[in-house]
Amino acid sequence: MTEKSLAEIQREVDAYISQFKEGYFSPLALMARMSEEVGELAREVNHYYGEKPKKADEAENTVEMELGDILFILSCFANSLGIDLTEAHNKVMHKFNTRDADRWTRKNAEQ
């Protein structure tokens, strides 16, 4: 599979959503969908890594698919608000690289 940039993912999601008259959901509805998907991810993580085994009749979902659902909803959310996820990522990385520059022990500092 070919790698995609965040911009390509956002464009692909927009092309998909643009096919439908309903378009993007409202920010509040998207927030509810995001919360729902994060809950489904938590359930899968608990099944695979926690103490709660999956019931025999439960649907076969995976952590990968749940993360994919979150990425889709995140892209919808950003697109609906005109947010460039690449720019948002760059700003967040700058924040972490400056604010938290000395917060954690770097691997190369242990040598």
Residue, then its C-alpha position, 0 to 999 in steps of 0.5 A: m500500500t502506498e503512503k498517503s500524506l495527511a493532506e491526501i487523506q483529507r482530500e480523499v475523505d472530502a471527495y467521499i463526503s462531497q458525494f452526498k447532499e448531507g455533507y459533513f455533520s455539525p461539529l457537535a455531531l462529529m465530536a459525539r462520533m469521535s467520542e463513540e469511536v474512541g470508546e470502541l477503540a478502548r473496548e478493543v484495546n481492553h479485549y486484546y491487552g486487558e482483562k476483559p476477553k471478547k464474548a463469543d458473539e461479539a463482532e470481530n473488530t481490530v485496533e487497526m480498524e478502530l484507529g482507522d475510524i478515528l482517523f476518518i472522523l478526525s479528517c471529517f472534523a478538520n475538513s468541516l472546520g477548514i483545518d489543515l491537519t498537517e499544519a495542526h501537526n506541525k504546530v503541535m510538534h513545535k509545542f512539544n519540542t519547545r515546552d517539553a524539550d527537557r521533560w523526558t530523558r533522551k536515549n542519547a543522553e544515557q551514553 
